[in-house]
Structures are given as structure tokens and as C-alpha cells.
Amino acid sequence: MNVNNITDNASLNQIQDSSTNLQTDNKAGKTFEQHLTGSITYKDLFNKASATYNVDVSLLEAVAMTESDFNPNCVSSAGAMGIMQIMPKTAEYLGISNAFDPVENVFGGAKYLRELLDKYNNNTDLALAAYNGGMGNVKKYNGVPPFCERYVQKVHNYLNQHVHAPDTVISTSSAEKYYSAKPEFNSNNGIHKVYSDGPYMTALDQYQLLKSMLNDSDEYARAISLIDIRANYKPEENDKDREA
């Protein structure tokens, strides 16, 4: 894909806004990595997890609201941790090293939900019951266990209420994991990621995509010119970022 294919004004405006924010952070003495970390919101996180694991973002948000009310420090009486209330053994299975880090937790919860949806042929109720009560109980009751019915209904209630993740900046040490995730892109909409509520792409996501598209120095130069990153960051930082 050529960067010149980015033609819609919304995407270009988002990139320009990001360029301004980059310049502000650079003047404040922040490194590029610090800027990235300080630019991830809960809304961005849930959208990225949704695209990465192909789970409806509304479902992820409804589960998070049911489990913890989007509280990254939540701990249940059973020992479930974080926003998506991941149990210790499940966290180990998912490769989560810090269940209280929002990026690791939400990515892990999205990955687990995707596995459950695949297992139950995209039957949302069975996947939710297994997420809440375990796959063994779903098998035992040959469906949603009675003690999971309230949980499943609560998630559906939040789905109907269209709850959304807060648009506030998260605290994470896993920005690299967030930005290295490979979301799916809709080929019919250029570089747009497509979620349940339509095209959505943050400026920083676009920047990461641009970087991944650059196959030669000429293309790199055109991308740098497009997003005005060279004017906002010191040459040595740009060069280091290009090599990463």
C-alpha cells in the first residue's frame, strides 16, 4: 500500500493533530516512547484489542463493565484481577505477566473471549458463560449454567445500554505491546480499521501503519513529509525510531 492512498480528510486531519501533540511533548522533553505511552486511552485500548482479536468492541466493553466497571485495580474475592477479571491460572495460560496492566489485561481478555467464541461457534451466551463460570460447567450443564444466567444477562443489558470505555489516558508499561499488535484492516476502506460502530483509526495507529508500509527510503521520505514528523522530532530520534 502506498502512503499516497491516504486521501480522506478525516485521516489526514487526525495525523496533523497527532503531529501537533508530538511537537508539544517533544518540547516538554518527552521521548517518542513516552509520548506513545501517554497517548493511549481506554477507548483506544478497547478498539485496538477488538481489532487485534476480532471481538466486537461493544462486547468487550460490556464484559469489562460487568467485571470491574473498568477498574484496572479490581480484585475479586476469588482472586480475579484487573479490568477483565482474569484468574491467575488463566493469566498464566494467556502469557500475562502483570494482570493489573490495562494493556496486558484487556488484550488477554479479548484473546480469551475470541478463543471461547471460536469454541462455541460464535455463540455469545455460551462464550460468556464459559468466561464467567468455566468451560467445564458449560459442558456439565450442556448450556449456560443457572449460576451464570445473571452474569450473561447483565452483559447483554450493558450491550443494550451501549456502554463505552472511558476516553481517559491509561497507565501502562506495555505500550510496546499495544503498538506492536497487528490489527485487521478492511481492504475496501484503505487504511481504516473497521469496528462495530464504523471506521475508526487513531492518528498514532495511522503512524504505526505508515511505518509498517515503508519498504524503501523514498517511501519513507514521503511518509515523513506527510505527517510532518521530521519537523517535530530531533533527527537522531527519528532515525532511531525508523530502525526500530
C-alpha positions in Angstrom: 0.0 0.0 0.0 1.3 3.4 -1.0 1.1 6.3 1.5 -0.4 8.4 -1.2 -3.5 6.3 -0.9 -4.4 8.1 2.3 -6.8 10.6 0.8 -9.7 11.1 3.2 -9.6 14.4 5.1 -10.6 12.8 8.4 -7.5 10.6 8.4 -5.2 13.4 7.3 -6.6 15.7 10.0 -6.0 13.1 12.7 -2.4 12.7 11.5 -2.0 16.5 11.6 -3.4 16.7 15.1 -1.0 13.9 16.2 1.8 15.9 14.7 0.9 18.9 16.9 0.8 16.7 20.0 4.1 15.1 19.2 5.7 18.6 18.9 4.2 19.6 22.3 5.6 16.5 24.0 9.0 16.9 22.4 9.3 20.5 23.6 8.4 19.2 27.1 11.4 16.8 26.9 9.4 13.6 26.4 10.9 10.8 24.3 8.9 9.4 21.5 8.2 6.2 23.6 6.9 8.4 26.4 4.7 10.2 24.0 3.2 6.9 22.8 2.6 5.7 26.4 0.9 8.9 27.3 -1.4 8.9 24.3 -3.2 5.6 24.9 -6.7 5.9 26.2 -9.1 3.2 27.4 -11.1 3.9 24.3 -8.1 3.3 22.1 -7.2 0.2 24.1 -10.5 -1.5 23.7 -10.7 -0.6 20.0 -7.2 -2.0 19.4 -8.0 -5.2 21.3 -11.2 -5.5 19.4 -9.4 -5.2 16.0 -6.5 -7.4 17.0 -8.6 -10.4 18.2 -11.7 -9.8 16.1 -14.0 -9.4 19.0 -16.8 -6.9 18.9 -15.6 -3.8 20.8 -19.1 -3.4 22.3 -18.9 -6.9 23.8 -15.5 -6.3 25.2 -16.7 -3.1 26.8 -19.8 -4.7 28.2 -17.8 -7.5 29.8 -15.3 -5.0 31.3 -18.2 -3.0 32.7 -19.8 -6.2 34.2 -16.5 -7.5 35.6 -14.9 -4.4 37.0 -16.5 -1.2 35.9 -13.3 -0.5 34.0 -11.2 -0.6 37.2 -7.7 -1.8 36.5 -7.0 -2.5 40.2 -10.1 -4.6 40.9 -9.6 -7.9 42.7 -12.5 -10.3 43.3 -13.0 -12.5 46.3 -12.0 -15.4 44.1 -8.7 -13.7 43.1 -9.7 -12.5 39.6 -7.7 -9.5 38.6 -7.9 -6.2 36.7 -10.4 -4.8 34.2 -11.3 -8.1 32.6 -11.1 -10.0 35.9 -8.5 -12.6 34.8 -7.9 -15.5 37.1 -4.3 -16.3 37.9 -4.2 -19.6 36.1 -5.9 -18.0 33.1 -3.4 -15.2 33.2 -0.6 -17.7 33.1 -2.2 -19.6 30.2 -2.6 -16.3 28.3 1.0 -15.2 29.0 0.0 -12.2 31.1 2.9 -11.2 33.3 1.1 -8.3 35.0 -2.7 -8.7 35.2 -3.0 -5.2 36.6 -1.5 -3.6 33.5 -4.5 -2.4 31.4 -2.9 -3.3 28.1 -2.0 -6.9 29.1 -5.3 -7.4 30.9 -7.6 -6.2 28.1 -5.6 -7.9 25.4 -5.6 -11.1 27.4 -9.4 -10.8 28.0 -10.0 -10.2 24.3 -7.8 -13.1 23.3 -9.6 -15.4 25.7 -13.1 -14.3 24.5 -12.0 -14.9 20.9 -11.0 -18.5 21.8 -14.3 -19.1 23.6 -16.3 -17.6 20.7 -14.4 -19.9 18.4 -15.0 -22.9 20.6 -18.7 -22.3 20.8 -19.2 -21.3 17.1 -19.7 -17.6 18.0 -22.5 -18.4 20.5 -22.1 -15.3 22.7 -24.1 -16.7 25.6 -22.0 -19.8 25.8 -18.8 -17.9 25.5 -19.8 -15.5 28.3 -20.9 -18.4 30.5 -17.6 -20.1 30.0 -15.8 -16.8 30.7 -17.7 -16.4 33.9 -18.1 -20.0 35.1 -15.6 -22.1 33.2 -15.8 -24.3 30.2 -16.3 -27.4 32.4 -19.5 -26.1 33.8 -20.9 -25.2 30.3 -20.2 -28.8 29.3 -21.7 -30.2 32.5 -24.9 -28.3 32.1 -24.9 -28.6 28.3 -25.5 -24.9 28.0 -25.5 -21.8 30.3 -25.3 -22.9 33.9 -28.0 -21.5 36.2 -25.5 -19.6 38.2 -24.1 -17.9 35.1 -27.5 -16.7 33.8 -27.5 -13.4 35.8 -23.9 -12.7 34.5 -24.9 -13.3 30.9 -28.0 -11.1 31.2 -26.0 -8.3 32.8 -23.6 -8.3 29.9 -26.5 -8.1 27.5 -28.0 -5.3 29.5 -24.8 -3.3 29.1 -24.7 -4.1 25.4 -28.2 -2.7 25.1 -27.1 0.4 27.0 -24.2 0.9 24.7 -21.7 1.4 27.4 -18.2 2.6 26.3 -14.7 2.6 27.7 -13.7 6.0 29.2 -11.7 8.3 26.9 -9.0 8.8 29.6 -5.3 8.1 29.4 -4.3 4.7 30.8 -1.3 3.9 32.9 0.8 1.2 31.3 4.2 -0.2 31.0 3.2 -2.2 27.9 3.0 0.5 25.3 5.3 -1.6 23.0 2.8 -4.5 23.1 0.0 -2.1 22.3 1.7 -0.6 19.3 3.2 -3.9 18.0 -0.3 -5.6 17.8 -1.3 -6.4 14.3 -4.9 -5.4 13.8 -7.0 -6.4 10.8 -7.7 -3.8 8.1 -10.6 -3.6 5.8 -9.2 -3.6 2.3 -12.2 -1.8 1.0 -11.6 1.2 3.2 -7.9 1.9 2.6 -6.1 2.1 5.9 -9.2 2.3 8.1 -9.8 -0.2 10.8 -13.4 -1.2 10.9 -15.2 -1.7 14.2 -18.9 -2.2 15.1 -19.5 1.5 15.0 -17.8 2.1 11.7 -14.4 3.3 10.5 -12.1 4.4 13.3 -8.4 4.9 13.4 -6.3 7.0 15.8 -3.6 9.2 14.4 -1.0 7.1 16.2 -2.4 3.9 14.7 -2.0 5.5 11.3 1.6 6.4 12.1 2.3 2.8 13.1 0.7 1.6 9.9 2.6 4.1 7.8 5.8 2.8 9.3 4.9 -0.8 8.5 4.2 0.1 4.9 7.5 1.7 4.2 9.6 -0.5 2.0 12.2 1.9 0.7 13.8 5.2 1.5 11.7 7.2 -1.0 8.5 5.9 0.5 9.8 6.7 4.0 10.6 10.2 3.0 7.1 10.7 1.6 5.5 9.4 4.8 7.7 11.7 6.9 6.7 14.6 4.8 3.0 13.7 5.0 2.8 13.5 8.8 5.4 16.3 9.4 7.2 14.1 12.0 10.7 15.3 10.9 9.9 18.9 12.0 8.6 17.8 15.3 11.3 15.4 16.5 15.1 15.5 16.6 16.8 13.8 13.7 18.5 11.3 15.9 15.2 10.2 17.5 13.6 9.9 14.1 16.5 7.7 12.8 16.3 5.6 15.9 12.6 5.2 15.5 13.0 4.2 11.9 15.5 1.5 12.8 13.2 0.0 15.5 
